Structure formats: structure tokens, C-alpha cells
Amino acid sequence: TYKEFFELVDTLTKGFIELGVKNGDIVTMCMAGTVDSVAHFYALNRIGAITQLVNPNYFKVNSKKYINETNSKLLIVLDRFYPMLQDAIANTNVEKVMVSSITEQSAFLYKLLVRRKNLKKDQLISGVEYITYPEFNRLGETSKKEIISPEFIEGRETAIVYTSGSTGNPKGVVLTNDALNNMITIYDAKNGFGSKVGDRNLVLIPPMYGTSLCHCINTPLAFGCTNVMQPVYNPQTFLTDLQKYRPNIVVGSLGHYISLLDKDIKDESLSFLDMPFTGGEPVPLKLVKQINEKMRKAGVKEDLIIGYGMSEFGTMVMFNMDIKDRTNESGLLMPFVEAKITDSITNEPVGINEKGILKISTPCMMKEYINNPEANKKFFEIDESGKVWGNTNDIATVDNQGIYRVLGRSSDSFIDPKGNIVYLFEIENKIANNKYVKECELVPLTVNGKVVPIAHIVLEESVKQFPNDVISLINSECMVEFTNPEAIPFAYKLRDKFPTSPISGKRDYETLKYETEGYLQVTKEGIKIISIDSEESKKENEIEKE
């Protein structure tokens, strides 16, 4: 209950005080979506400490960035993550490690089924003080310390979340109390998007991401929802989770909804679901229609609700919920949020339905990227009136009804020999909407000194035995769609699935650039199988040799 949760937060707050955590300290968490991880965040906030939420895969690669460079002395880590992070932790200056289990605050039966993983002596790092969550909880329960929260200061930091790293090294986004509170105000202006006290909200996105912290956890609690924490992130169990927990609200990745397409779902069996949200990436029109058709048959009351945002903006700044007959639009602006689309060269506003760089001004704006002045300089922009804007580096359009469509990253492009910009996401969207294509990804390769687009495609199962016919059709459609011949894919590669990054868990675009064999090229004589010895693959080979 809320009463029990607030009591737990008080207990953990006293525990942190006993451990010496003070106002302004940064405490690092490598945790899953558990009740205690959420309670830790609120407890640390009560004493003015900052919660740094880190993906364990990020931590493993560059632990010093998250501990040494932020002067974080306390690490809270899930017992199941500890073995793979042990060496990384040993390379840092961390002083204390709290080990938590996925079973904290869970039912007794679950604790019997999923045992706590106690650390062995050889897993303990010399010079580091260890405490288990039960010990920490008892420390708080027996504490006589008084909780004294710091005075309100505008712009006080509350959390550091990290970007997905899809455009490079993950950047630490510093969120403030104001940002989280202002998001609640935005929701309030929209009457909570129709949510009601007691609505069940299934939390699938781990709290290490801004979307989860702001939209899946904090704001629903402010509106009296019941948060159901799913600590294991697995899109393939989405249907099982929906059937088990029967939520009214859920925010899932696109992968969660894609997983429903090949599932056998009984008619009207998901009629309890009122608001299915997603976001994070542009969604092909064909895919949205497939998902909506599947959900409608299962009794879901609303079509897929797509939102657009970034951790830098406290996440969502627009959503398509209020658009009649919506499909894959990025949406209308949220209350109190402003946007402009500018020319990438002149920085002047573009016209209706013209492409440009999307910039956002929001009361939920981050304070800064931590320890990254160069990135701060590129992101923030102050106009003549003193208004602060954030540069998304995304290409977008807006129509005369104020409906925005975010098309893709500005970096997802190349300049052809005549100086024209070729947007890979436009080619990708065209191919992805072909009825025979399941998934598509475009990558640029440098071949004989010239940048060319390469299309990687996963075909629908029903046409996998006719690959040449499908590739010929796709190529013909691209030739009709694009007047610039440089936008026609130089070659195609068919695959069963896309590789995923072991760090971010997202589709790994970079590894596609280093593949040299198995490409299909459409020529006047027909389709040929070719190898591509690109500049990118040559450089990768040189790095491996070194």
C-alpha cells in the first residue's frame, strides 16, 4: 500500500543516514525494476542525495566513469549482476557496496522459489565495505536518527540517467526535482491522460532509463495508480505479463508490441488494457497497423499510443493520443511544451511539412550532461528572449494541424556527390512498409570512395523462399519513390534477425557495417551475389590486427 511504501522510504532514508550519505552525494544503482530500487530513489531524494541509475552493461564497460568521475562512494547492486561486475567494481574507488536481491519486498512463496545469492569470500573486494539489503533495512529500522530534508532549492539535482548510447558513448542526463514535478503538472493539465486512482500500471522498462523513472514510476504514483513492478526485462514474455497482471496502463518498447504479432491471443482476452503506450523510435506505418489490428481483436480499448521524447527533456514532449484515427504520428505537443523546426544550415524556421531539426523547450528540461561540457554546448541553445531550447538532432516535420512527425536522426544520412542530403530513414521507411518485409535497417558504407546505402532486411516467413523476386520488387518501388538515384540501395542483405548490442540491448547498427559477404545487388542482368570490401570493414580489420 502507499502507507507501507512511505514507511519503507522512511526506513531506508534512516539507513542511508546511518551509512553517512549526505545532501549532494551521488549514490550509484545497478538494479532491476524492483520495489526497493524505487524506494531507494525516494529515500535518497529525502536527504538531498542524487541517485545515479546505471545499466549494468554500461557499468561493466566503463565503471570508472560512473564511480570515480562522479565521486560516488556507495554502489547498490543486484546480487545477480554482481558476478559479472566484480572486476569492474574492483577497478573503481567505491567504498561501500550494498547487495540487494530481486526478491526484496516480494511474497514469501516467491522468496522460496528465487533464492538470494549470497556472496562468497573470494567475491569480496579488499578494502570495500559490504552490506546486504536486509542488514541495511534493519539499520534503518533501529535508527534513532531524525530525517531532516534540505530546503527547497530550484534546480536541485535528484537523478542521473544515461542515454541509450545509440549515437555514441552514453551521456549522463542530470534531472532535477523541478523536472519531475513539472511532468506531474503536465499530466495534471491532461487529467492524467484518463488514468484513475487504483489503475494498475505495469512497469516493464527498468528504472535506469528516464522513461521509466518519469513516466512509468513517478507520475503514475502521483495519480494514485498501482505500480506493478516486473523486474525482468523480456519483451517475449509481454503477453504472459499482461495476462498475469491485467494492467489498465502499460508503457512498452516497440519490441514488446512486436512480440504480440506471432502470439495466439484469444478474442477480447486483453479487454482490461486501456492505455498501451510506446515510444523511443519512429514506427513504420505498416507495423502500427498490424499491432493495432492484433490488439483490437484481443479487446484492447485504444490503438497504440505513441509518444516522443528524450531523457534530456524529462522524456515525453508529444504524443498522438488526441489525434483522431491516429497511426504512427509522433503527436501533438504536451501542455507547456514548445517546439520549433529549423533549417540545419541557416537555423531559420522551416515551413509547414518541411523537414528540419527539431528543437524543444520544456519545463522538464535536464540541468546538464554530467561532466560533459562539449555535449552541453551542442545541446543547449538560448534564443534572443532568453528561452532555453534543447537540440534533438532529429529530423521532423509539422503540419497545419500541429501534428509532428519525427522521421529519424539527422546523422542517419549522407551527402551524395552532387551535395544532396540522402536520408537513410526515408529509404528504410519505404522498404519497411512493403508487405513482404518484417524488419529493415539501412546503413551507409563507403565503397571505392563513395558513400552508398545498404539495406538489411528480414523478410516475412511466407516469402523467404522467393528472395530474388522480393528484392526485385523492393528495388523497383525505391526507383519509383526516389528521384535521386543515390537513394536507391547499392545492395541488399537478407537476414534471419538483427544483432543486438550487449551493452544497450538495442539493435546493433555498427556491426552491420563490418560485414563483407552475402550481399545481393540488382543489375540489368538480374540479381548478383557480391562481396563488399568497404572502408568501414577495412578499418575494423586494421583495429582487430592491432
Residue pairs with C-beta under 8 A, 6 or more apart in sequence:
2 224
5 35
5 39
8 35
8 36
8 39
8 105
9 39
9 42
9 43
9 46
10 43
10 140
10 147
11 137
11 140
11 141
12 36
12 39
12 40
12 43
12 136
12 137
12 140
13 43
13 44
13 46
13 47
13 140
13 147
14 139
14 140
14 141
14 143
14 145
14 147
15 43
15 136
15 137
15 139
15 140
15 143
16 27
16 43
16 44
16 47
16 49
16 140
17 47
17 143
17 145
17 147
18 139
18 140
18 143
18 145
19 74
19 96
19 131
19 136
19 139
21 27
21 44
21 47
21 49
21 74
22 47
22 48
22 49
23 47
23 48
23 49
23 150
24 48
24 49
24 50
25 49
25 50
25 72
25 73
25 74
26 49
26 50
26 52
26 70
26 71
26 72
26 160
27 40
27 44
27 49
27 50
27 51
27 52
27 72
27 74
27 75
27 76
28 52
28 54
28 59
28 66
28 67
28 70
28 72
28 74
28 75
28 76
28 94
29 37
29 40
29 41
29 51
29 52
29 53
29 54
29 75
29 76
29 77
29 208
30 54
30 55
30 56
30 59
30 75
30 76
30 77
30 78
30 81
30 85
30 208
31 37
31 40
31 53
31 76
31 77
31 78
31 81
31 100
31 206
31 207
31 208
32 78
32 80
32 102
32 206
32 231
32 232
32 233
33 203
33 204
33 205
33 206
33 207
33 212
33 229
33 230
33 231
33 233
34 78
34 100
34 102
34 104
34 105
34 229
34 231
35 104
35 105
35 106
35 229
36 100
36 104
36 105
36 133
37 76
37 100
37 207
38 207
38 217
38 227
38 229
39 105
40 51
40 76
41 51
41 53
41 159
41 207
41 213
44 50
44 51
45 51
45 158
45 177
46 147
46 149
47 147
47 148
47 149
47 150
48 149
48 150
48 156
50 157
50 158
50 159
50 160
50 174
51 158
51 159
51 160
52 66
52 70
52 72
52 159
52 160
52 172
53 159
53 160
53 161
53 162
53 207
53 208
53 209
53 213
54 66
54 162
54 208
55 162
55 170
55 206
55 208
55 503
55 504
56 77
56 78
56 81
56 84
56 85
57 502
57 503
57 504
57 505
58 66
58 162
58 165
58 170
58 503
58 504
59 66
59 85
59 88
60 84
60 85
60 88
61 88
61 503
63 85
63 88
63 89
63 91
63 92
64 91
64 92
66 72
66 92
67 75
67 92
67 93
67 94
68 92
68 93
69 371
70 160
70 172
70 370
70 371
72 94
73 93
73 94
73 95
73 96
74 94
74 95
74 96
74 97
74 98
75 89
75 94
75 96
75 97
75 98
76 97
76 98
76 100
77 85
77 89
77 97
77 98
77 99
77 100
78 99
78 100
78 101
78 102
79 99
79 100
79 101
79 102
79 116
79 117
79 118
79 119
80 102
80 117
82 89
82 99
82 117
82 119
82 123
83 123
86 123
86 125
89 97
89 125
89 128
90 125
94 128
95 128
95 129
96 128
96 129
96 130
96 131
97 125
97 128
97 129
97 130
97 131
98 130
98 131
98 132
98 133
98 136
99 119
99 130
99 131
99 132
99 133
100 132
100 133
101 114
101 116
101 117
101 133
102 114
102 231
102 232
103 110
103 111
103 114
103 115
103 116
104 133
106 114
118 132
119 130
124 130
131 139
150 156
152 177
154 178
155 176
155 178
155 367
156 176
156 177
156 178
157 174
157 175
157 176
157 367
158 175
158 176
158 177
158 179
158 180
159 174
159 175
159 180
159 213
160 172
160 173
160 174
160 175
160 370
161 172
161 173
161 175
161 208
161 209
161 210
161 213
161 311
162 170
162 171
162 172
162 173
162 208
162 311
163 170
163 171
163 173
163 310
163 311
163 312
164 170
164 209
164 504
164 506
165 501
165 503
165 504
166 504
166 506
166 509
167 393
167 409
167 411
170 504
171 369
171 372
171 375
172 369
172 370
172 371
172 372
173 210
173 311
173 312
173 366
173 369
173 370
174 366
174 367
174 368
174 369
174 370
175 210
175 213
175 214
175 311
175 314
175 366
175 367
176 366
176 367
178 363
178 364
179 214
179 314
179 363
179 364
179 365
179 366
179 367
180 213
180 214
180 218
180 314
180 364
182 314
182 336
182 362
182 363
182 364
183 214
183 215
183 218
183 219
183 314
183 315
183 364
184 218
184 219
184 222
185 336
185 363
186 334
186 335
186 336
186 337
186 363
186 364
187 193
187 219
187 222
187 223
189 335
189 336
190 334
190 335
192 223
193 275
193 321
194 274
194 275
195 201
195 220
195 223
195 225
195 248
195 249
195 275
196 223
196 224
196 248
197 223
197 224
197 225
198 224
198 225
198 226
199 220
199 225
199 226
199 248
199 249
199 274
200 225
200 226
200 228
200 245
200 246
200 247
200 248
200 249
201 216
201 220
201 225
201 226
201 227
201 228
201 247
201 248
201 249
201 250
202 228
202 230
202 241
202 242
202 245
202 247
202 249
202 250
203 212
203 216
203 217
203 227
203 228
203 229
203 230
203 251
204 216
204 230
204 233
204 238
204 241
204 250
204 251
204 252
204 253
204 256
205 211
205 212
205 216
205 233
205 251
205 252
205 253
206 212
206 233
207 213
207 216
207 217
209 311
210 310
210 311
210 314
210 315
211 251
211 279
211 280
211 309
211 311
211 315
211 316
212 251
214 314
214 315
214 316
214 364
215 251
215 277
215 315
215 316
216 227
216 251
217 227
220 227
220 249
221 227
225 249
228 245
228 247
230 241
230 245
233 505
235 252
235 253
235 255
235 256
235 258
235 259
236 259
238 252
238 256
238 257
238 259
238 260
239 259
239 260
239 263
239 265
242 250
242 270
242 273
243 269
243 270
246 272
247 272
247 273
248 272
248 273
248 274
248 275
249 274
249 275
249 277
250 273
250 275
250 276
250 277
251 277
251 278
251 279
252 276
252 277
252 278
253 278
253 280
254 278
254 280
254 281
254 283
254 287
256 278
257 276
257 278
257 291
257 295
257 304
258 287
258 291
260 291
260 294
260 295
260 298
261 290
261 291
261 294
265 294
265 297
265 298
266 298
267 297
267 298
267 299
268 298
268 299
269 298
269 299
270 295
270 298
270 299
270 300
271 298
271 299
271 300
271 301
273 295
273 299
273 300
273 301
274 301
274 302
275 302
275 305
276 295
276 300
276 302
276 304
276 305
277 304
277 305
277 306
277 307
277 319
278 304
278 305
278 306
278 307
279 306
279 307
279 308
279 309
279 316
279 319
282 328
282 330
282 406
282 407
282 408
282 425
282 429
283 304
283 306
283 328
284 328
284 429
284 432
284 433
285 327
285 328
285 429
285 433
286 432
286 433
286 434
286 435
287 328
287 432
288 304
288 306
288 327
288 328
289 327
291 304
292 303
292 304
292 327
295 303
295 304
296 303
302 321
303 326
303 327
305 319
305 320
305 321
305 326
306 319
306 320
306 326
306 328
306 329
306 330
306 331
307 315
307 316
307 318
307 319
307 320
307 330
307 331
308 316
308 317
308 318
308 319
308 330
308 331
308 404
308 406
309 315
309 316
309 317
309 318
310 317
310 390
310 392
311 366
312 365
312 366
312 379
312 390
313 360
313 362
313 364
313 365
313 366
313 390
314 362
314 364
314 365
314 366
315 364
316 334
317 333
317 334
317 337
317 339
317 360
317 362
318 330
318 331
318 332
318 333
318 334
318 337
318 339
318 404
319 331
319 332
319 334
320 326
320 328
320 329
320 330
320 331
320 332
320 403
321 331
322 331
322 332
323 329
323 331
323 332
323 403
329 403
329 404
329 405
330 396
330 404
330 405
330 406
331 403
331 404
332 402
332 403
332 404
333 339
333 402
333 404
334 362
336 362
336 363
337 360
337 361
337 362
337 363
338 360
338 361
338 362
338 387
339 358
339 359
339 360
339 361
339 398
339 404
340 349
340 358
340 359
340 389
341 349
341 350
341 354
341 355
341 356
341 357
341 358
341 359
341 396
341 397
341 398
342 348
342 349
342 350
342 356
342 357
342 359
343 349
343 350
343 356
343 357
344 356
344 357
344 410
349 356
350 356
352 398
352 399
352 400
353 397
353 398
353 399
354 397
355 395
355 396
355 397
355 407
355 423
356 395
356 396
356 397
357 391
357 392
357 393
357 394
357 395
357 396
357 410
358 392
358 394
358 395
358 396
358 404
358 406
359 381
359 389
359 390
359 391
359 392
360 389
360 390
360 392
361 387
361 388
361 389
361 390
362 390
365 388
365 390
366 390
368 376
369 375
369 376
369 379
378 391
379 390
379 391
380 388
380 389
380 390
380 391
381 388
381 389
381 390
381 391
382 388
382 389
383 389
392 406
393 409
393 410
393 411
394 406
394 407
394 408
394 409
394 410
395 406
395 407
395 408
395 409
395 410
395 423
395 425
396 404
396 405
396 406
396 407
397 404
397 405
397 407
398 404
398 405
399 405
407 423
407 425
407 426
407 429
408 423
408 424
408 425
408 426
408 428
409 425
412 423
412 424
412 425
412 442
413 421
413 422
413 423
413 424
413 425
414 421
414 422
414 424
414 444
414 451
414 453
415 421
415 422
415 451
416 422
416 451
416 484
416 486
417 450
417 486
418 486
420 484
420 486
422 453
422 484
422 486
422 487
424 442
424 443
424 444
424 453
425 442
426 482
426 487
427 442
427 453
427 455
427 478
427 482
427 487
427 489
428 440
428 441
428 442
428 455
430 477
430 478
430 481
430 482
431 437
431 440
431 442
431 455
431 457
431 474
431 477
431 478
431 489
432 439
432 440
434 470
434 473
434 474
434 477
435 460
436 459
436 460
436 462
436 463
436 470
436 473
436 474
437 457
437 458
437 459
437 460
437 470
437 474
438 458
438 459
438 460
438 461
439 457
439 458
439 498
440 455
440 456
440 457
440 458
441 455
441 456
441 498
441 507
441 509
441 512
442 453
442 454
442 455
442 456
442 489
443 453
443 454
443 456
443 509
443 512
443 513
444 451
444 452
444 453
444 454
445 451
445 452
445 454
445 490
445 513
445 532
445 534
445 535
445 536
446 452
446 534
446 535
446 536
447 490
447 532
447 533
447 534
447 535
452 486
452 489
452 490
452 491
453 486
453 487
453 488
453 489
453 490
454 489
454 490
454 491
454 492
454 493
454 512
454 519
454 532
455 474
455 489
455 491
455 492
455 493
456 492
456 493
456 495
456 498
456 512
457 471
457 474
457 492
457 493
457 494
457 495
458 494
458 495
458 496
458 497
458 498
459 467
459 470
459 494
463 469
463 470
467 494
467 520
468 520
468 526
468 527
471 492
471 494
471 520
471 522
471 527
472 522
472 527
474 492
475 488
475 489
475 492
475 522
478 487
478 488
478 489
479 488
482 488
490 521
491 519
491 520
491 521
491 530
491 532
492 519
492 520
492 521
492 522
493 515
493 518
493 519
493 520
494 520
498 507
498 508
498 512
499 507
499 508
499 511
499 512
500 506
500 507
500 508
501 507
501 508
513 534
513 536
513 537
513 540
514 536
514 537
514 540
515 532
515 537
516 531
516 532
516 533
516 534
516 537
517 531
518 529
519 529
519 530
519 531
519 532
520 527
520 528
520 529
520 530
521 527
521 528
521 529
521 530
